[in-house]
């Protein structure tokens, strides 16, 4: 099937640049939001999903470029849904392709810390930060960062009152870095009160575990303000570092639909641990709000006792088939979203590669990957001698296993020889430490460091 679309032009009348393929990003790419409007959206097998209607960004309280969270896609039924950027495989001049044909069918609702680029940023009145000149925003361009996120890096503006007569078009239109245009902050466009603004700006430079320690010392009202203003992925990271009681308190504050989204964004093992702390009725409601492909792994993990390998494991390790290459394996563990412990090992299985997988073949240690030619198959580097953990193995056995084999990550294989997950050493440590270690541990570390520096 050939898609024919009119040639697109940029705002100044020049031919619009080709939009990038997200899986093969060049060092610098730029996509204007207006170019995305109306583009058809397809699944990985070419099935039609809908059309792009807007771009969703998470605005900040300062003037720094906001992160692009995803797209608003209108389905054939006229329902508008949200598709996260991580689900998008490529953006081409005539189509957007998703990594999966399954999308969350919940009606899209904008949250307080979010803004619609076409619906709210376009046509907004602003000023040039340097001169105070009044301008109208015509478009905004998103660009990828080194961390694989996308941000609204550029703004196309025209001086207010400038006419489009001969000789005026090019001179009045300017494409500027986002910080050079004032009046586009969270407060200006979304009406969000400043509240925790200074803390949010500080948190941008902090690790999730340090943010969690800081939030525990804040009043509940301020914690809620911060949670409301964080994007889902960031809040999920912070939630994983909080004690269970604080996790439950914050989750109870959130609307149920957003609480389900946060659980989806958490690591499966951490999400399962939190769900296990909730009342059965609340647990069921949250699971029902998730797409089946997100909820089913969590339901499986909930069937295991928390002090067994099955209860400790994540259902989302790195899995490849035997015919994958060393280069593919290295690309997978290079993923910035992968934890350091999970990135130490590739698991090789027969299809399917989603847990529970086909027959488990063995594992490949990342150091072995570094020693092999990139074009070789992972099948030739598989370690078949490393024993696997049984899902019912108790915590003491899991601890001895990690100590005996000096591992950061280990496979969990069921009686039918299917890989069902992987345990990482950080999850073992979490369960070996006292229950209140999150409340006292960071303070103890800080105090010890202060003594050393005295």
C-alpha positions as a Python dict, from the first residue, in 0.01 Angstrom:
ca = {
    (1, 'X'): (0, 0, 0),
    (2, 'X'): (139, 341, -97),
    (3, 'X'): (50, 648, 109),
    (4, 'X'): (49, 969, -91),
    (5, 'X'): (45, 1293, 101),
    (6, 'X'): (103, 1653, -9),
    (7, 'X'): (458, 1779, 28),
    (8, 'X'): (492, 1944, 369),
    (9, 'X'): (640, 2289, 404),
    (10, 'X'): (796, 2446, 712),
    (11, 'X'): (668, 2769, 860),
    (12, 'X'): (899, 2988, 654),
    (13, 'X'): (789, 2826, 328),
    (14, 'X'): (1094, 2604, 282),
    (15, 'X'): (1057, 2232, 231),
    (16, 'X'): (1002, 2067, 569),
    (17, 'X'): (1283, 1843, 696),
    (18, 'X'): (1225, 1469, 689),
    (19, 'X'): (1107, 1347, 1025),
    (20, 'X'): (1335, 1099, 1198),
    (21, 'X'): (1302, 729, 1253),
    (22, 'X'): (1322, 692, 1632),
    (23, 'X'): (1503, 360, 1607),
    (24, 'X'): (1783, 513, 1397),
    (25, 'X'): (1813, 863, 1539),
    (26, 'X'): (2088, 1086, 1408),
    (27, 'X'): (2272, 1304, 1663),
    (28, 'X'): (2039, 1598, 1588),
    (29, 'X'): (1674, 1562, 1485),
    (30, 'X'): (1383, 1800, 1502),
    (31, 'X'): (1012, 1745, 1451),
    (32, 'X'): (764, 2033, 1456),
    (33, 'X'): (437, 1951, 1630),
    (34, 'X'): (229, 2091, 1344),
    (35, 'X'): (388, 1836, 1109),
    (36, 'X'): (251, 1554, 1324),
    (37, 'X'): (-110, 1672, 1327),
    (38, 'X'): (-331, 1437, 1129),
    (39, 'X'): (-62, 1179, 1051),
    (40, 'X'): (-195, 820, 1044),
    (41, 'X'): (-77, 590, 1322),
    (42, 'X'): (-3, 224, 1245),
    (43, 'X'): (79, -81, 1455),
    (44, 'X'): (392, -293, 1395),
    (45, 'X'): (211, -513, 1141),
    (46, 'X'): (69, -222, 944),
    (47, 'X'): (-271, -223, 1113),
    (48, 'X'): (-437, 119, 1130),
    (49, 'X'): (-465, 262, 1484),
    (50, 'X'): (-584, 618, 1429),
    (51, 'X'): (-451, 969, 1368),
    (52, 'X'): (-229, 1204, 1567),
    (53, 'X'): (-424, 1493, 1714),
    (54, 'X'): (-176, 1654, 1954),
    (55, 'X'): (154, 1628, 2140),
    (56, 'X'): (156, 1607, 2522),
    (57, 'X'): (442, 1769, 2714),
    (58, 'X'): (515, 1784, 3086),
    (59, 'X'): (574, 2150, 3161),
    (60, 'X'): (819, 2268, 3423),
    (61, 'X'): (793, 2557, 3666),
    (62, 'X'): (1106, 2717, 3522),
    (63, 'X'): (1180, 2808, 3161),
    (64, 'X'): (1376, 2494, 3072),
    (65, 'X'): (1259, 2279, 2779),
    (66, 'X'): (970, 2054, 2884),
    (67, 'X'): (980, 1679, 2827),
    (68, 'X'): (756, 1533, 2555),
    (69, 'X'): (546, 1261, 2719),
    (70, 'X'): (356, 1122, 2421),
    (71, 'X'): (91, 1175, 2156),
    (72, 'X'): (-285, 1211, 2164),
    (73, 'X'): (-420, 967, 1906),
    (74, 'X'): (-778, 970, 1781),
    (75, 'X'): (-908, 620, 1711),
    (76, 'X'): (-1160, 536, 1439),
    (77, 'X'): (-1429, 547, 1709),
    (78, 'X'): (-1343, 917, 1772),
    (79, 'X'): (-1209, 828, 2118),
    (80, 'X'): (-884, 1010, 2196),
    (81, 'X'): (-621, 809, 2383),
    (82, 'X'): (-267, 872, 2507),
    (83, 'X'): (31, 690, 2353),
    (84, 'X'): (364, 729, 2544),
    (85, 'X'): (675, 819, 2344),
    (86, 'X'): (837, 490, 2449),
    (87, 'X'): (568, 303, 2253),
    (88, 'X'): (657, 486, 1930),
    (89, 'X'): (897, 304, 1697),
    (90, 'X'): (927, 558, 1417),
    (91, 'X'): (800, 890, 1289),
    (92, 'X'): (805, 925, 910),
    (93, 'X'): (681, 1208, 686),
    (94, 'X'): (356, 1023, 618),
    (95, 'X'): (298, 802, 925),
    (96, 'X'): (375, 719, 1287),
    (97, 'X'): (445, 355, 1377),
    (98, 'X'): (399, 200, 1721),
    (99, 'X'): (598, -82, 1877),
    (100, 'X'): (271, -258, 1961),
    (101, 'X'): (-77, -259, 1813),
    (102, 'X'): (-226, -262, 2164),
    (103, 'X'): (-302, 81, 2312),
    (104, 'X'): (-457, 191, 2639),
    (105, 'X'): (-822, 256, 2553),
    (106, 'X'): (-889, 497, 2840),
    (107, 'X'): (-1012, 837, 2727),
    (108, 'X'): (-728, 1091, 2734),
    (109, 'X'): (-755, 1356, 3006),
    (110, 'X'): (-490, 1623, 3048),
    (111, 'X'): (-331, 1635, 3393),
    (112, 'X'): (-240, 1955, 3582),
    (113, 'X'): (131, 1934, 3494),
    (114, 'X'): (70, 1857, 3126),
    (115, 'X'): (10, 2081, 2827),
    (116, 'X'): (-116, 2015, 2475),
    (117, 'X'): (137, 2160, 2234),
    (118, 'X'): (-107, 2228, 1950),
    (119, 'X'): (-401, 2304, 2176),
    (120, 'X'): (-229, 2532, 2429),
    (121, 'X'): (123, 2630, 2324),
    (122, 'X'): (37, 2718, 1964),
    (123, 'X'): (-111, 3070, 1941),
    (124, 'X'): (-4, 3147, 2301),
    (125, 'X'): (123, 3499, 2366),
    (126, 'X'): (474, 3527, 2505),
    (127, 'X'): (775, 3758, 2515),
    (128, 'X'): (1135, 3734, 2407),
    (129, 'X'): (1337, 3687, 2725),
    (130, 'X'): (1617, 3921, 2610),
    (131, 'X'): (1414, 4218, 2483),
    (132, 'X'): (1061, 4173, 2615),
    (133, 'X'): (924, 4193, 2259),
    (134, 'X'): (573, 4050, 2240),
    (135, 'X'): (542, 3742, 2017),
    (136, 'X'): (287, 3479, 1919),
    (137, 'X'): (390, 3115, 1926),
    (138, 'X'): (326, 2946, 1592),
    (139, 'X'): (474, 2602, 1658),
    (140, 'X'): (713, 2407, 1882),
    (141, 'X'): (979, 2155, 1778),
    (142, 'X'): (1075, 1845, 1973),
    (143, 'X'): (1428, 1705, 1972),
    (144, 'X'): (1584, 1391, 2127),
    (145, 'X'): (1827, 1413, 2418),
    (146, 'X'): (2120, 1190, 2508),
    (147, 'X'): (1899, 1008, 2758),
    (148, 'X'): (1656, 905, 2480),
    (149, 'X'): (1390, 1146, 2603),
    (150, 'X'): (1234, 1407, 2375),
    (151, 'X'): (1202, 1772, 2477),
    (152, 'X'): (1042, 2081, 2327),
    (153, 'X'): (1373, 2243, 2242),
    (154, 'X'): (1267, 2509, 1989),
    (155, 'X'): (979, 2753, 1951),
    (156, 'X'): (867, 2916, 1626),
    (157, 'X'): (740, 3267, 1701),
    (158, 'X'): (630, 3578, 1512),
    (159, 'X'): (633, 3928, 1652),
    (160, 'X'): (282, 4038, 1736),
    (161, 'X'): (150, 4291, 1489),
    (162, 'X'): (397, 4189, 1217),
    (163, 'X'): (227, 4167, 881),
    (164, 'X'): (277, 3899, 621),
    (165, 'X'): (334, 4143, 337),
    (166, 'X'): (611, 4118, 82),
    (167, 'X'): (950, 4107, 249),
    (168, 'X'): (800, 4068, 597),
    (169, 'X'): (739, 3694, 616),
    (170, 'X'): (1091, 3573, 676),
    (171, 'X'): (1197, 3869, 891),
    (172, 'X'): (908, 3835, 1136),
    (173, 'X'): (932, 3458, 1184),
    (174, 'X'): (1199, 3327, 1422),
    (175, 'X'): (1283, 2981, 1554),
    (176, 'X'): (1436, 3017, 1900),
    (177, 'X'): (1552, 2792, 2184),
    (178, 'X'): (1271, 2733, 2438),
    (179, 'X'): (1446, 2927, 2722),
    (180, 'X'): (1469, 3238, 2499),
    (181, 'X'): (1090, 3279, 2511),
    (182, 'X'): (930, 3375, 2843),
    (183, 'X'): (569, 3311, 2937),
    (184, 'X'): (569, 2938, 2855),
    (185, 'X'): (613, 2793, 3204),
    (186, 'X'): (378, 2560, 3389),
    (187, 'X'): (211, 2850, 3569),
    (188, 'X'): (161, 3053, 3252),
    (189, 'X'): (2, 2779, 3040),
    (190, 'X'): (-161, 2544, 3292),
    (191, 'X'): (-245, 2770, 3583),
    (192, 'X'): (-55, 2537, 3819),
    (193, 'X'): (30, 2717, 4144),
    (194, 'X'): (400, 2761, 4217),
    (195, 'X'): (372, 2566, 4546),
    (196, 'X'): (660, 2320, 4531),
    (197, 'X'): (832, 2487, 4237),
    (198, 'X'): (1174, 2534, 4393),
    (199, 'X'): (1179, 2174, 4514),
    (200, 'X'): (1083, 2042, 4171),
    (201, 'X'): (1366, 2232, 4009),
    (202, 'X'): (1606, 2096, 4271),
    (203, 'X'): (1476, 1741, 4218),
    (204, 'X'): (1570, 1759, 3848),
    (205, 'X'): (1934, 1715, 3951),
    (206, 'X'): (1881, 1444, 4217),
    (207, 'X'): (1862, 1065, 4215),
    (208, 'X'): (1524, 908, 4283),
    (209, 'X'): (1642, 761, 4615),
    (210, 'X'): (1753, 1107, 4736),
    (211, 'X'): (1422, 1262, 4627),
    (212, 'X'): (1238, 993, 4825),
    (213, 'X'): (1442, 1070, 5137),
    (214, 'X'): (1366, 1442, 5100),
    (215, 'X'): (995, 1387, 5040),
    (216, 'X'): (961, 1184, 5359),
    (217, 'X'): (1051, 1494, 5562),
    (218, 'X'): (791, 1715, 5390),
    (219, 'X'): (435, 1784, 5507),
    (220, 'X'): (173, 1565, 5338),
    (221, 'X'): (27, 1862, 5145),
    (222, 'X'): (364, 1943, 4991),
    (223, 'X'): (430, 1576, 4907),
    (224, 'X'): (98, 1564, 4723),
    (225, 'X'): (180, 1883, 4528),
    (226, 'X'): (510, 1731, 4416),
    (227, 'X'): (348, 1400, 4320),
    (228, 'X'): (83, 1585, 4117),
    (229, 'X'): (350, 1782, 3927),
    (230, 'X'): (585, 1492, 3846),
    (231, 'X'): (546, 1292, 3527),
    (232, 'X'): (453, 925, 3563),
    (233, 'X'): (799, 777, 3500),
    (234, 'X'): (973, 1006, 3748),
    (235, 'X'): (710, 953, 4016),
    (236, 'X'): (729, 576, 3963),
    (237, 'X'): (1108, 586, 4018),
    (238, 'X'): (1063, 784, 4340),
    (239, 'X'): (779, 566, 4465),
    (240, 'X'): (1001, 257, 4435),
    (241, 'X'): (1242, 413, 4687),
    (242, 'X'): (979, 495, 4952),
    (243, 'X'): (870, 269, 5240),
    (244, 'X'): (547, 79, 5173),
    (245, 'X'): (336, 297, 5403),
    (246, 'X'): (445, 611, 5219),
    (247, 'X'): (389, 439, 4885),
    (248, 'X'): (34, 348, 4985),
    (249, 'X'): (-35, 700, 5111),
    (250, 'X'): (77, 863, 4785),
    (251, 'X'): (-102, 605, 4572),
    (252, 'X'): (-425, 664, 4767),
    (253, 'X'): (-394, 1038, 4700),
    (254, 'X'): (-379, 990, 4323),
    (255, 'X'): (-688, 936, 4104),
    (256, 'X'): (-725, 564, 4042),
    (257, 'X'): (-652, 592, 3670),
    (258, 'X'): (-324, 771, 3736),
    (259, 'X'): (-239, 529, 4017),
    (260, 'X'): (-275, 245, 3764),
    (261, 'X'): (-49, 433, 3520),
    (262, 'X'): (215, 475, 3792),
    (263, 'X'): (207, 103, 3869),
    (264, 'X'): (253, 31, 3497),
    (265, 'X'): (561, 256, 3492),
    (266, 'X'): (718, 88, 3797),
    (267, 'X'): (945, -216, 3772),
    (268, 'X'): (717, -524, 3780),
    (269, 'X'): (866, -661, 4103),
    (270, 'X'): (829, -325, 4282),
    (271, 'X'): (475, -279, 4153),
    (272, 'X'): (385, -629, 4272),
    (273, 'X'): (527, -563, 4619),
    (274, 'X'): (315, -248, 4644),
    (275, 'X'): (1, -418, 4516),
    (276, 'X'): (49, -693, 4773),
    (277, 'X'): (24, -428, 5046),
    (278, 'X'): (-318, -309, 4928),
    (279, 'X'): (-661, -441, 5016),
    (280, 'X'): (-784, -706, 4768),
    (281, 'X'): (-1065, -485, 4637),
    (282, 'X'): (-829, -193, 4568),
    (283, 'X'): (-575, -428, 4415),
    (284, 'X'): (-836, -567, 4175),
    (285, 'X'): (-961, -221, 4073),
    (286, 'X'): (-611, -102, 3985),
    (287, 'X'): (-528, -418, 3791),
    (288, 'X'): (-855, -390, 3597),
    (289, 'X'): (-760, -35, 3491),
    (290, 'X'): (-440, -160, 3326),
    (291, 'X'): (-412, -305, 2975),
    (292, 'X'): (-398, -689, 2989),
    (293, 'X'): (-36, -699, 2867),
    (294, 'X'): (61, -486, 3171),
    (295, 'X'): (-160, -649, 3434),
    (296, 'X'): (-107, -1018, 3352),
    (297, 'X'): (263, -1026, 3454),
    (298, 'X'): (174, -855, 3783),
    (299, 'X'): (-103, -1105, 3851),
    (300, 'X'): (143, -1392, 3795),
    (301, 'X'): (397, -1237, 4032),
    (302, 'X'): (128, -1194, 4298),
    (303, 'X'): (79, -1571, 4312),
    (304, 'X'): (425, -1617, 4467),
    (305, 'X'): (518, -1561, 4831),
    (306, 'X'): (720, -1241, 4878),
    (307, 'X'): (1012, -1429, 5039),
    (308, 'X'): (1069, -1668, 4746),
    (309, 'X'): (1254, -1632, 4417),
    (310, 'X'): (917, -1589, 4241),
    (311, 'X'): (822, -1310, 4478),
    (312, 'X'): (1159, -1136, 4439),
    (313, 'X'): (1189, -1160, 4062),
    (314, 'X'): (1101, -918, 3786),
    (315, 'X'): (900, -1052, 3492),
    (316, 'X'): (1082, -825, 3247),
    (317, 'X'): (1445, -941, 3205),
    (318, 'X'): (1639, -912, 2878),
    (319, 'X'): (1546, -1216, 2664),
    (320, 'X'): (1673, -1303, 2314),
    (321, 'X'): (1637, -1603, 2085),
    (322, 'X'): (1945, -1814, 1997),
    (323, 'X'): (1966, -1664, 1647),
    (324, 'X'): (2012, -1308, 1778),
    (325, 'X'): (2355, -1155, 1725),
    (326, 'X'): (2604, -1033, 1983),
    (327, 'X'): (2549, -681, 1845),
    (328, 'X'): (2174, -708, 1917),
    (329, 'X'): (2245, -827, 2270),
    (330, 'X'): (2482, -536, 2336),
    (331, 'X'): (2223, -293, 2200),
    (332, 'X'): (1962, -431, 2440),
    (333, 'X'): (2176, -396, 2752),
    (334, 'X'): (2284, -48, 2640),
    (335, 'X'): (1926, 67, 2704),
    (336, 'X'): (1943, 354, 2954),
    (337, 'X'): (1610, 248, 3109),
    (338, 'X'): (1754, -91, 3210),
    (339, 'X'): (1881, -125, 3566),
    (340, 'X'): (2253, -194, 3609),
    (341, 'X'): (2185, -536, 3762),
    (342, 'X'): (1950, -654, 3483),
    (343, 'X'): (2201, -535, 3222),
    (344, 'X'): (2462, -782, 3347),
    (345, 'X'): (2292, -1082, 3187),
    (346, 'X'): (2108, -1181, 2869),
    (347, 'X'): (1873, -1481, 2883),
    (348, 'X'): (1848, -1699, 2574),
    (349, 'X'): (1517, -1880, 2516),
    (350, 'X'): (1309, -2031, 2240),
    (351, 'X'): (1010, -1818, 2132),
    (352, 'X'): (806, -1663, 2275),
    (353, 'X'): (1045, -1422, 2445),
    (354, 'X'): (786, -1271, 2680),
    (355, 'X'): (778, -1440, 3020),
    (356, 'X'): (690, -1717, 3065),
    (357, 'X'): (909, -1786, 2763),
    (358, 'X'): (963, -2088, 2546),
    (359, 'X'): (1229, -2342, 2651),
    (360, 'X'): (1510, -2182, 2848),
    (361, 'X'): (1848, -2238, 2676),
    (362, 'X'): (2088, -2054, 2905),
    (363, 'X'): (2235, -1714, 2980),
    (364, 'X'): (2511, -1491, 2844),
    (365, 'X'): (2712, -1273, 3084),
    (366, 'X'): (2770, -920, 2960),
    (367, 'X'): (3149, -957, 2992),
    (368, 'X'): (3133, -1250, 2752),
    (369, 'X'): (2940, -1030, 2507),
    (370, 'X'): (3226, -780, 2511),
    (371, 'X'): (3474, -1050, 2410),
    (372, 'X'): (3279, -1188, 2113),
    (373, 'X'): (3265, -1055, 1753),
    (374, 'X'): (2946, -847, 1703),
    (375, 'X'): (2827, -1057, 1408),
    (376, 'X'): (2842, -1388, 1600),
    (377, 'X'): (2520, -1545, 1736),
    (378, 'X'): (2446, -1541, 2109),
    (379, 'X'): (2390, -1917, 2084),
    (380, 'X'): (2766, -1959, 2064),
    (381, 'X'): (2826, -1770, 2389),
    (382, 'X'): (2555, -1926, 2607),
    (383, 'X'): (2646, -2043, 2957),
    (384, 'X'): (2448, -2366, 3004),
    (385, 'X'): (2622, -2465, 3328),
    (386, 'X'): (2482, -2194, 3556),
    (387, 'X'): (2194, -2345, 3759),
    (388, 'X'): (1860, -2163, 3757),
    (389, 'X'): (1648, -2075, 4058),
    (390, 'X'): (1313, -2242, 4115),
    (391, 'X'): (1028, -1992, 4166),
    (392, 'X'): (954, -2146, 4509),
    (393, 'X'): (1316, -2121, 4632),
    (394, 'X'): (1317, -1946, 4974),
    (395, 'X'): (1508, -1624, 5041),
    (396, 'X'): (1791, -1805, 5221),
    (397, 'X'): (1852, -2029, 4920),
    (398, 'X'): (1843, -1731, 4684),
    (399, 'X'): (2098, -1549, 4900),
    (400, 'X'): (2336, -1847, 4900),
    (401, 'X'): (2292, -1879, 4523),
    (402, 'X'): (2403, -1518, 4460),
    (403, 'X'): (2696, -1548, 4699),
    (404, 'X'): (2812, -1881, 4553),
    (405, 'X'): (2808, -1769, 4189),
    (406, 'X'): (2904, -1401, 4242),
    (407, 'X'): (2604, -1277, 4044),
    (408, 'X'): (2417, -949, 4010),
    (409, 'X'): (2126, -1120, 3829),
    (410, 'X'): (2002, -1478, 3810),
    (411, 'X'): (1740, -1672, 3608),
    (412, 'X'): (1418, -1811, 3755),
    (413, 'X'): (1294, -2115, 3561),
    (414, 'X'): (979, -2320, 3630),
    (415, 'X'): (934, -2699, 3623),
    (416, 'X'): (841, -2689, 3250),
    (417, 'X'): (1176, -2524, 3168),
    (418, 'X'): (1025, -2181, 3095),
    (419, 'X'): (1202, -1865, 3206),
    (420, 'X'): (949, -1685, 3427),
    (421, 'X'): (1169, -1399, 3545),
    (422, 'X'): (1500, -1290, 3694),
    (423, 'X'): (1611, -1195, 4043),
    (424, 'X'): (1856, -907, 4088),
    (425, 'X'): (2091, -863, 4380),
    (426, 'X'): (1934, -531, 4484),
    (427, 'X'): (1600, -705, 4541),
    (428, 'X'): (1775, -968, 4755),
    (429, 'X'): (1935, -693, 4964),
    (430, 'X'): (1599, -515, 5003),
    (431, 'X'): (1456, -826, 5170),
    (432, 'X'): (1763, -901, 5382),
    (433, 'X'): (1777, -554, 5539),
    (434, 'X'): (1550, -456, 5832),
    (435, 'X'): (1200, -343, 5731),
    (436, 'X'): (1271, 17, 5833),
    (437, 'X'): (1599, 47, 5641),
    (438, 'X'): (1454, 304, 5401),
    (439, 'X'): (1361, 529, 5694),
    (440, 'X'): (1700, 509, 5865),
    (441, 'X'): (1949, 383, 5605),
    (442, 'X'): (2004, 701, 5406),
    (443, 'X'): (2037, 913, 5718),
    (444, 'X'): (2293, 669, 5860),
    (445, 'X'): (2493, 682, 5537),
    (446, 'X'): (2482, 1062, 5536),
    (447, 'X'): (2590, 1087, 5899),
    (448, 'X'): (2876, 840, 5840),
    (449, 'X'): (2997, 1042, 5542),
    (450, 'X'): (2984, 1363, 5746),
    (451, 'X'): (3197, 1201, 6017),
    (452, 'X'): (3453, 1090, 5755),
    (453, 'X'): (3467, 1440, 5610),
    (454, 'X'): (3499, 1611, 5949),
}
